[in-house]
Amino acid sequence: MAKRDYYEVLGLAKNASDEEIKKAYRKLAMKHHPDRNPDSKTSEEKFKEVKEAYEMLSNAEKRDAYDRYGHAGVDPNMGGGGGFGAGAGAGGFADAFGDIFGDIFGGGGGGARGGRGAGPQVYRGADLRYNLDISLEQAAHGFDTTIRVPSWDKCDTCHGSGAKPGTAPTTCTTCGGHGQVRMQQGFFSIQQTCPKCHGTGKIIPEPCPTCAGAGRIKRNKTLEVKIPAGIDDGMRIRSSGNGEPGMNGGPAGDLYVEIHIKQHPVFQRDGDDLHCEMPISFAKAALGGEIEVPTLSGKAAFTIPEGTQSGKTFRLRGKGIKGVRSSYAGDLFCHVVIETPVKLTDKQKELLRDFERLTMEGGAKHNPQSKSWMEKVKNFFE
């Protein structure tokens, strides 16, 4: 079957500019790429057709031959000057297809390529995490502290070159110092890190004995960290540039200090609010009166009414924690727990029996909840 006109394949006029040819190719290659149409034989054929058209028209010599003689001018079997060689068009196709490849698989395109004139690929250092355990009081009020974290510093022996003193790194012969190589797999042109120099573009014949050619050594460093008042469990503080150093001159990563608040013996935190259980005696609950409760800023006193039942909650406004993003402090919720006395003496037991008899004689007047519950049980069985 006769081949279609290359300009028709790309949807262009014969006077189209190089930029228009590249844009048309990118658009059609994205549309018909086999990875986007895995089950379509038609898309695969169209992708190959678009690829061939672009490869011919992106090369000035091949395009001139095609404009003069048509397909015969670029068919190597017919003596033309074209074909799929490694001339200027091959480089243009590789660059354009590299952009397409990055768009499909999530890459950025330009920064990852290591073609002619490109240097070794630059990598940002990895981020680090440091777990810091603090108390609830420290979280509420904030404080300054120091931490020791592992760090990589430039080797003092080789001054970061990785080579033995008196020697120097040499340019990688596999990638020519670019740190990247291109691999042709079928109609794919894939760029990857050089397997010999691992992206550095350099080979170290005689490694430094101190750092074994790494150019850096591991040390511990001390950092000052400011913990803001109101910080909560799981929050992180970022220390810019204190992560692992980058490669080939890339920027260092960041250090994240993750906060873990230790369990408190009295309080449980819920956002900016605090909760605590408040055990009181049977007599205090019955008679009422003033009691003292602890807070993170000292003691607080309030009055409980007579006849307070177990489970009753009292709210102390503003006695919680002021969060890092809050404009005012939370509240403290005190949950009453009536404590049953234990290990009673004979005298105490006798007094309690007398008390029980007197309250029972009063009926629902003294035990309204018991009376109500008994009536519900009676109705249930009836």
Secondary structure, 3 states (H helix, E strand, C coil): CCCCCHHHHHCCCCCCCHHHHHHHHHHHHHHHCCCCCCCCHHHHHHHHHHHHHHHHHCCHHHHHHHHHHHHHHCCHHHCCCCCCCCCHHHHHHHHHHHHHHHHHHCCCCHHHCCCCCCCCCCECCCCEEEEEEECHHHHHHCEEEEEEEEEEEECCCCCCCCECCCCCCEECCCCCCCCEEEEEECCEEEEEECCCCCCCCEECCCECCCCCCCCEEEEEEEEEEEECCCCCCCCEEEECCCCCCCECCCCCCCEEEEEEECCCCCCEEECCEEEEEEEEEHHHHHHCEEEEEEECCEEEEEEECCCCCCCCEEEECCCCCCCCCCCCCCCEEEEEEEECCCCCCHHHHHHHHHHHHHHHHCHHHCCHHHHHHHHHHHHHHC
